[in-house]
């Protein structure tokens, strides 16, 4: 009678009496609850791992011992192959079990759960996600609806948009002037040619402003070229010796000041913020390292934190602006803005973690940083860097101490 109720199978060579089989599967979903949106944004993240559940029976006087021995074998070697009577050979990984013991006929029932093993995915992505690349994605996503916005503008709104972009081009020209004034006359003509090309690209964008109402895509291509030319010139500059004359910091601040809360199209403000992000040399240098070393930083950590915080606040404002409506375009823009903000926040977290004090000591009398570092088993440069407001030869009061890296 029992032989007609179960099928024979094998797990890693051990015979199984299978009463029933169940297979669970599905999709992995990421549900985002968008502010002010009635419907959630759902993305399919791929297939779930298939779960196979078996009801296995052990019968006879040694059923409990056989069941316990089989469980011990599963826990010792959870990975194996199941030879199923009608599913064939399946590579599985043991997950859970439930044991049921009955006094009738000495039956022990095991409810087993396995997860089907799949092929290891081969993910070909760069090890470092560059902030500049994410900013470019944000620009292209936002620009996809720019032509539609222009087509709905009145004459007054087109004039205002032209005025906003003209002011932005004036800012790019001023940034280029500052870089050009720092160039030594003895430098090669290659550098001078770069500035000539930059000015020419900016002038092309000036001419394209007049065509904004009729040819918005053509204007946007010219404007983007001007921004990219100026940013490339900024990034190719040598690091400044002082934050006060740092052209990249100046460019970031100037572009953020061009953000206009009364702008007709949200793309204008997004373009200013992404331009400021691309101009930041701090983000470029932070992305190259896994952690922030305060002793080798070319700027004061407080200044870096302030600049990155300003960028994150500007991104939050853009996110609040585009989430006032719920459309396909705004949802797509929300996703890429959130990814860009996350990447900038990651770099800010590096700075915060790399400058945080592990402890604070009280020093009632003046003492040199070298002596304090010797007593605390750390590095003198660390003590000096995280206590930037104190003179290294006259330290006292509450002194932040960080262990040597």
Secondary structure, DSSP 8 states (H G I E B T S, - for coil): -GGGT-EEEEETTEEEEEEEEEEE--EEEEEE--TT-SS-EEEEEEE---EEEEEEEE-STTHHHHHHHHHHHHHH--EEEEEETTTEEEEEEEEEEEEEE-SGGG-EEEEEEEEE----------SS--HHHHHHHHHHHHHTTHHHHHHT--HHHHHHHHHHHHHHHHHHHHHHHHHHHTS-TTS-HHHHHHHHHHHHHHHHHHHHHTTTTT-HHHHHHHHHHHHHHHHHHHHHS---SSGGG-HHHHHHHHHHHT--TT-SSHHHHHHHHHHHHHH-HHHHHHHTSSS--TTT-SS-HHHHHHHHHHHHHHHHHHHHHHTTS--HHHHHHHHHHHHHHHHHHHHHHHHHHHH--SEEEEEEEEE-HHHHHHHHTS-HHHHHHHTTTS-TTSEEEEEEE----
